[in-house]
Amino acid sequence: MYNELMMDEAIKNFSKQFSWEPKIENEDQLLKYSKFVVAGMGGSSLAGDLLKVAVPILDMLVHRDYGLPDLPDKDWDQTLVIASSYSGNTEETLDALDVALKNGVATAVIAAGGKLLEKAKNLGLPYIELQNTGVQPRMATGFSMKALLAILGMDEALKEISGLADLDSGLDEKAGAMLAKKLAGTVPVIYASRKNYPIAHNWKIKFNETGKTPAFDNYFSELNHNEMTGFDSVEASKKLSQNFHFIFLKDKEDHPRHQKRMEVTAKLYRDRGLEVEEVELSGRNVWERIFSSTLLADWTALSLAGIYGADPENVPLVEEFKKLINKD
């Protein structure tokens, strides 16, 4: 059974993360900023993406790379770089912090431990120490989101998101199992509006890391101008398209034309014998729509791992990669 029970408990206990109250150490070093760069990789960058869904006007860039993004020189005086790594040992994030410090850019740190947290303490940087409950970074988005909101000084959003502590994390377990049965033996492709694309990307990550299956994502309207033509198969390539199974994440708050595009695209795909599942984003507010969908993705990916006999908890290929890339 691998670590299926551990992942099961991690999902069921997810909403408890919203009861946690983040504490900013060295808070007096934080000034007021108008622009933000979140430097993070993998699960540690998800909170930044999802925050942009909830607050699209926020001037924040999620940076997944070494160093820092190319911004105009005049912007850096107004910018806070937030180095986020659950483990605290992500090399790209550590490098981003080092480059920011070298160039005199304001920094803050979010981590549960590792070199990143140690550096923040030694240098007196503003930081939040995440609770280390032993979950994988992709399962710690509640902690990461609350920490990010605290660093950004978004007190109202922090109060609102704390209300998710009463969210029933096990509610979608059966729905996830049913969806996994439909997806078994296929490659999931998750579609959403551009606004909700980070949610679709989150689904993809859960399928990759928990379900141990290839998965891909895209967004409307861009996919209507290129990707969908790849599934208008001739007989010789028809079997390639039939390996994919599409999930459309629908949101009543989406632009009406995006809603129409989803409807028409789903029809065109089904007319060509392609499998399409439609999943509604629902909840009392934007935070509940985001994290309810995340939980459904978690349960679906866990069920897929069970179907395939895969370990849903660990990511051995990532660990093997890290060993090889750091080998002299």
C-alpha positions in Angstrom: 0.0 0.0 0.0 3.1 2.2 0.1 2.3 5.5 1.9 -1.3 5.7 0.9 -2.5 6.0 4.5 -0.1 8.9 5.2 -1.4 10.8 2.1 -5.0 10.0 3.1 -4.4 11.6 6.5 -2.6 14.6 5.0 -5.6 15.3 2.8 -8.2 14.8 5.5 -6.3 17.1 7.9 -5.6 19.7 5.2 -8.2 22.3 6.4 -6.5 22.4 9.9 -3.7 24.3 8.2 -5.9 27.3 8.1 -6.1 27.4 11.9 -2.4 28.1 12.1 -1.4 31.6 12.9 1.9 32.7 11.2 4.3 34.8 13.1 6.7 37.2 11.3 10.1 37.2 13.0 12.2 40.4 12.5 9.0 42.1 11.4 10.5 45.5 12.1 12.8 45.0 9.0 9.7 44.8 6.7 8.9 48.1 5.0 6.0 48.9 2.7 6.4 47.6 -0.8 4.3 47.9 -4.0 5.8 45.0 -5.9 6.6 41.5 -5.0 8.6 38.5 -6.4 7.9 35.1 -4.9 11.0 32.9 -5.6 10.0 29.2 -5.3 9.8 25.9 -7.0 7.3 23.0 -7.2 4.8 22.9 -4.3 6.5 25.8 -2.6 5.5 28.2 -5.4 1.8 27.1 -5.5 0.6 29.6 -3.0 1.9 32.5 -5.1 0.0 31.3 -8.1 -3.2 30.6 -6.3 -3.0 34.1 -4.6 -3.1 35.6 -8.1 -6.4 33.8 -8.7 -7.9 35.4 -5.6 -6.3 38.8 -6.0 -5.4 39.3 -9.7 -4.5 43.0 -9.4 -1.7 42.2 -7.0 1.6 43.3 -8.5 3.4 40.0 -7.8 5.5 37.7 -10.0 6.2 34.0 -9.2 9.8 33.3 -10.2 10.7 29.7 -10.8 14.4 29.9 -11.7 17.9 30.7 -10.5 18.7 34.4 -9.9 16.1 37.0 -10.2 13.7 38.0 -13.0 14.5 40.8 -15.4 12.8 43.9 -14.0 13.5 47.6 -14.7 16.1 48.9 -12.4 13.7 51.5 -11.0 11.3 48.7 -9.8 13.7 47.0 -7.4 13.6 49.8 -4.8 9.8 49.1 -4.5 10.1 45.3 -4.6 10.2 42.6 -1.9 11.7 39.2 -2.8 10.0 36.5 -0.9 12.1 33.3 -0.9 9.7 30.4 -0.3 10.8 26.8 0.2 9.1 24.3 2.5 12.3 22.2 2.9 14.5 25.3 2.9 17.0 23.6 0.7 15.7 24.3 -2.8 18.8 25.4 -4.7 17.1 27.7 -7.1 15.4 29.5 -4.2 18.6 29.8 -2.3 20.3 31.2 -5.3 17.5 33.8 -5.8 17.9 34.9 -2.2 21.7 35.2 -2.6 21.4 37.3 -5.7 18.8 39.5 -4.0 21.0 40.1 -1.0 24.1 40.7 -3.2 22.1 43.4 -5.1 20.7 45.0 -2.0 17.1 44.0 -2.8 14.7 43.7 0.2 14.0 40.1 1.1 11.9 37.9 3.3 11.8 34.1 3.8 9.2 31.4 4.2 10.5 28.0 5.1 10.0 25.1 7.5 13.7 24.6 8.0 16.9 24.0 6.1 19.6 26.4 4.8 17.0 29.0 3.9 15.7 29.4 7.4 19.2 29.2 8.9 20.3 32.1 6.6 17.3 34.2 7.5 18.0 33.8 11.2 21.7 34.4 10.9 21.2 37.6 8.8 18.3 38.9 10.7 15.9 38.8 7.7 12.1 38.9 8.1 10.9 35.3 8.1 8.1 33.0 8.9 8.8 29.4 10.0 6.2 27.1 8.6 4.9 24.2 10.7 6.7 21.1 9.8 4.0 18.4 10.0 5.9 16.0 7.7 3.7 16.5 4.7 5.0 17.0 1.2 5.4 20.6 0.0 2.4 20.2 -2.4 0.3 19.4 0.6 1.3 22.4 2.6 -0.4 25.1 0.5 -2.6 26.2 3.4 0.5 27.0 5.6 2.3 28.6 2.6 -0.7 30.8 1.7 -1.3 32.1 5.2 2.5 32.8 5.6 2.5 34.7 2.2 -0.6 36.7 3.2 1.1 37.6 6.5 4.3 38.8 4.8 2.3 40.8 2.3 0.3 42.5 5.1 -3.0 41.3 3.7 -4.8 41.2 7.0 -8.4 41.0 5.6 -7.5 38.2 3.3 -5.7 36.4 6.1 -8.9 36.7 8.3 -11.1 35.5 5.4 -9.0 32.5 4.6 -8.8 31.4 8.2 -12.5 30.6 7.8 -11.5 27.6 5.7 -10.5 25.8 8.9 -14.1 24.4 9.0 -13.8 23.1 5.4 -14.7 19.4 5.2 -11.4 18.0 3.7 -12.9 14.5 3.2 -16.0 15.7 1.4 -14.8 14.9 -2.1 -13.1 11.6 -1.4 -15.8 9.6 -3.2 -16.1 12.1 -6.0 -12.3 11.8 -6.5 -12.4 8.0 -6.5 -15.2 8.1 -9.2 -13.2 10.6 -11.3 -10.0 8.5 -11.0 -11.8 5.4 -12.3 -12.8 7.4 -15.4 -9.3 8.7 -15.9 -7.5 5.4 -15.3 -5.4 4.3 -18.3 -5.4 7.8 -19.9 -3.4 11.0 -19.7 -5.3 13.8 -18.0 -5.3 17.3 -19.6 -6.7 20.0 -17.4 -8.3 23.1 -18.9 -9.4 26.4 -17.2 -9.8 30.0 -17.9 -6.7 32.1 -17.9 -7.7 33.5 -14.5 -8.0 30.0 -13.0 -5.0 28.5 -14.8 -3.0 28.2 -11.6 -5.8 25.9 -10.3 -5.5 23.7 -13.4 -1.7 23.7 -13.0 -2.2 22.6 -9.4 -4.3 19.6 -10.6 -1.5 18.7 -13.0 1.1 18.8 -10.2 -1.1 16.5 -8.0 -1.5 14.0 -10.9 2.3 14.1 -11.5 3.5 13.8 -7.9 0.8 11.9 -6.2 -0.8 9.9 -9.0 2.6 9.2 -10.7 1.1 9.8 -14.1 1.8 12.2 -17.0 -0.6 15.1 -17.1 -0.8 18.5 -18.9 -2.7 21.7 -18.7 -3.7 24.8 -20.7 -6.1 27.7 -20.6 -8.8 29.5 -22.5 -8.7 31.2 -24.9 -5.2 30.4 -26.0 -5.8 26.7 -26.5 -8.6 27.5 -29.0 -6.0 29.0 -31.3 -3.5 26.1 -31.3 -3.7 23.1 -29.0 -7.2 21.9 -29.9 -6.2 21.5 -33.6 -3.8 18.8 -32.4 -6.8 16.6 -31.5 -8.6 17.1 -34.9 -7.0 13.8 -35.8 -6.7 12.0 -39.2 -7.1 8.3 -39.0 -3.3 7.7 -38.8 -3.0 9.8 -35.6 -6.4 9.1 -34.0 -5.0 6.6 -31.5 -2.7 9.3 -30.1 -5.5 11.6 -29.3 -7.5 8.8 -27.7 -4.9 8.5 -24.9 -6.0 11.8 -23.5 -8.8 12.5 -21.0 -9.9 16.2 -20.6 -11.0 17.9 -17.4 -12.7 21.3 -17.8 -12.6 23.4 -14.7 -15.7 25.6 -15.0 -16.3 28.7 -12.9 -19.5 30.8 -12.9 -17.3 33.8 -12.3 -15.5 33.3 -15.6 -15.9 35.7 -18.5 -19.1 34.7 -20.4 -17.2 34.2 -23.6 -14.8 31.8 -21.8 -17.8 29.9 -20.5 -19.1 29.7 -24.1 -15.7 28.6 -25.3 -15.6 25.7 -22.8 -19.1 24.6 -23.9 -18.2 24.6 -27.6 -14.8 23.0 -27.1 -16.3 20.2 -25.0 -18.8 19.5 -27.8 -16.2 19.5 -30.5 -14.0 17.1 -28.5 -16.9 14.8 -27.7 -17.9 14.8 -31.3 -14.5 13.4 -32.1 -14.7 10.7 -29.6 -12.6 12.3 -26.9 -13.5 12.0 -23.2 -14.3 15.2 -21.4 -15.2 15.7 -17.7 -16.6 18.9 -16.5 -15.8 20.0 -12.9 -17.5 23.0 -11.4 -15.6 25.3 -9.0 -17.9 25.9 -6.1 -17.7 27.6 -2.7 -18.8 30.5 -0.5 -16.0 32.7 -1.8 -12.9 32.6 -4.0 -10.8 30.9 -1.4 -13.2 28.0 -1.0 -13.5 27.6 -4.7 -9.7 27.4 -5.0 -9.1 25.0 -2.1 -12.2 22.8 -2.7 -10.9 22.2 -6.2 -7.4 21.5 -4.8 -8.9 18.9 -2.4 -10.8 17.2 -5.3 -7.5 17.0 -7.2 -5.8 15.5 -4.2 -8.4 12.7 -3.8 -8.5 12.0 -7.5 -4.7 11.7 -7.7 -4.6 9.5 -4.6 -7.1 7.2 -6.1 -5.2 7.0 -9.3 -2.1 6.1 -7.3 -4.1 3.2 -5.8 -5.3 2.1 -9.2 -1.7 2.0 -10.5 -0.1 0.6 -7.4 2.1 3.7 -7.1 3.5 5.4 -4.0 1.4 8.6 -3.6 3.7 10.1 -1.0 7.3 10.1 -2.1 8.9 11.3 -5.3 11.9 9.0 -5.8 12.7 10.3 -9.3 13.1 13.8 -8.0 15.4 12.5 -5.2 17.4 10.5 -7.7 17.7 13.6 -9.9 19.0 15.7 -7.0 21.7 13.1 -6.2 22.8 13.0 -9.8 22.9 16.7 -10.4 24.9 17.3 -7.2 27.3 14.5 -8.0 30.9 15.6 -8.6 
